[in-house]
Each structure stands twice: as structure tokens, then as C-alpha cells.
Amino acid sequence: MTQQLHSETASSPETLETATQPAAGFSVEVPRDALQARSLGGQRESVWLERALAIEDFSQASLRELRVLANQLYRLIDADFPPAGAIECYEAIAEELDLRSRQATNPETDEHVQEVFRDNPLYCRFELYVDGTLAAYMKYTMRGGQMNLTDGVEQPGFRDRGADMVLMRHVMLNTHKRRLRVVPQCPSAFAFLADNPQYLTLAPHLKTTQH
């Protein structure tokens, strides 16, 4: 009798192993439309990246082409694991767009001007230096994962030379790398996002308000 009860209540190793296995024939069905959409999305991403990598000299590309590529590549790098080479291509295109913007504003702009961007946490501001001189800065406050851009300033001698646009692109790239949300609270930040809607993914509050 004891032996019979034991055989009914105890589980053999084979029984335990079987219990932890999924039932035979069980599978999760993924809608065919979802699979096709995912495949097409990956193909489109690959096409845009390949097109950017195929350009040997961005200075020879048209302004429209650069803007389209910048928009598409930004969508690629706005991910936890962007494709290899996407970030480098995007930054190179952004630099070329910055250069053309400065040249359009001031045709005598020197291509060899040295620009340095840095985050100055002591004064809570992002700074852009041109040839060692502070050209523009953007004050900010931090709250959790939110970056509030409160006041953009161009120094005398650098106004109307595109320094604010260069600074804002660096700010947006910096906040993107740190996975922060951007909240514009000053006219220069609002104006930049209006002219560069590809960065609106970093400012979801503003994007929602516009809709």
C-alpha cells in the first residue's frame, strides 16, 4: 500500500522534465502582415544607410539630399542598438549642413575655424567655442530624464553667423546619446526645432502639443 501511494504522488525526473517543456505542437503565431512590415522596414533602413555610405564626399552632395539623409539616419540612430556606421554618417552629414549654413549666412566663413562644444555643469549650460572664444551657450536645468533648455545666448561678434544652430545640433546629439527628453523653453530652442523637425523625437511633449 505504501509503495502504491509513493508511486502515485512522487514525480520522476522524466515527469519533471516533461512538465517544464512546452506542449508538443505549441507555437506562437505572428501575423504575416507584421512580419512583412518588419522586413520592409529593415530593408528601407538598410537602403538609406547604404546610400549615405556610398557618398565619398558629402561636400559634393546637394543640400536637399543631405537633409533627407539626415532625417532618415536620425531615425536609425534613435534606437538602443543603431546599425554600424549610422551614427558616424549622421554626424558627418550634420557637420556638412552646419558648414553650409554658416557659409550661406557669411560667405567669408573660414572652413578651418576650430569649434569646440562642451557641457559646463558648473554653470548648467552647453557652450560652443570658436577658435578658443565663447561664441554661444544654452542654459539648462535637469529633472530626472528631462533636459529643460531655458536660455540661448549668442555672444557679440557671433550673432547672425549660425553659431546658435551649430550649438543646438550639438545639444540635441548630446541629449540623444544620454537618452534624455528635451523640453524647449526659450525662443532659440523653439526656432531650431521648427526648422529641424527630425529632432522632434527628442521632444515628445512639444510634438504632442503640436498635434
Disulfide bonds with the S-S distance in Angstrom:
none
